[in-house]
Amino acid sequence: MNISYRLNKIKVIVIILAALLVFGLARWTKLSNNKIPLRIDNIPTIQQSADTKPAPNFVASKNGGKYYPLGCKAGDRIKLENRIFFTTEVEAETAGYTLTVACP
């Protein structure tokens, strides 16, 4: 047999044994961990105060004339530093923006 063939055969055997060893160690550590699940009993509720604004539903660019519903791909392309947010369509239209036809 050729010596390079033997070396390649040994390399393959070593790689397979290493993979089996890593797999076995991972299984062993998974089975040996006796963790107690985390339990949360009292979750505080967040109440909206009169000071906080409702979540925005529309976005527009400072440099443009159209406003977009949140989640619209065309509105997502507006640079973060140029974005203006509006809660209602009336608020956006009062500011001089018109609804885009790109997003229904």
Contacts in CASP RR format, 6 or more apart in sequence:
PFRMAT RR
TARGET T0000
AUTHOR 0000-0000-0000
METHOD contacts of the structure
MODEL  1
MNISYRLNKIKVIVIILAALLVFGLARWTKLSNNKIPLRIDNIPTIQQSA
DTKPAPNFVASKNGGKYYPLGCKAGDRIKLENRIFFTTEVEAETAGYTLT
VACP
53 87 0 8 1.000
54 87 0 8 1.000
55 87 0 8 1.000
56 70 0 8 1.000
56 85 0 8 1.000
56 86 0 8 1.000
56 87 0 8 1.000
57 69 0 8 1.000
57 70 0 8 1.000
57 86 0 8 1.000
57 87 0 8 1.000
57 88 0 8 1.000
58 67 0 8 1.000
58 68 0 8 1.000
58 69 0 8 1.000
58 70 0 8 1.000
58 85 0 8 1.000
58 86 0 8 1.000
58 87 0 8 1.000
58 88 0 8 1.000
58 89 0 8 1.000
58 91 0 8 1.000
58 92 0 8 1.000
59 67 0 8 1.000
59 68 0 8 1.000
59 70 0 8 1.000
59 72 0 8 1.000
59 75 0 8 1.000
59 78 0 8 1.000
59 83 0 8 1.000
59 84 0 8 1.000
59 85 0 8 1.000
59 86 0 8 1.000
60 66 0 8 1.000
60 67 0 8 1.000
60 68 0 8 1.000
60 78 0 8 1.000
60 83 0 8 1.000
60 84 0 8 1.000
60 86 0 8 1.000
60 92 0 8 1.000
60 95 0 8 1.000
60 97 0 8 1.000
61 78 0 8 1.000
61 79 0 8 1.000
61 82 0 8 1.000
61 83 0 8 1.000
61 84 0 8 1.000
62 82 0 8 1.000
62 83 0 8 1.000
62 84 0 8 1.000
63 82 0 8 1.000
64 97 0 8 1.000
65 96 0 8 1.000
65 97 0 8 1.000
65 98 0 8 1.000
66 97 0 8 1.000
66 98 0 8 1.000
66 99 0 8 1.000
66 100 0 8 1.000
66 102 0 8 1.000
67 86 0 8 1.000
67 89 0 8 1.000
67 92 0 8 1.000
67 93 0 8 1.000
67 97 0 8 1.000
67 98 0 8 1.000
67 99 0 8 1.000
67 100 0 8 1.000
68 74 0 8 1.000
68 75 0 8 1.000
68 78 0 8 1.000
68 100 0 8 1.000
68 102 0 8 1.000
68 103 0 8 1.000
69 103 0 8 1.000
71 103 0 8 1.000
72 100 0 8 1.000
72 102 0 8 1.000
72 103 0 8 1.000
73 102 0 8 1.000
73 103 0 8 1.000
74 100 0 8 1.000
74 102 0 8 1.000
74 103 0 8 1.000
75 100 0 8 1.000
75 103 0 8 1.000
84 95 0 8 1.000
86 92 0 8 1.000
86 95 0 8 1.000
86 97 0 8 1.000
89 99 0 8 1.000
92 99 0 8 1.000
93 99 0 8 1.000
END
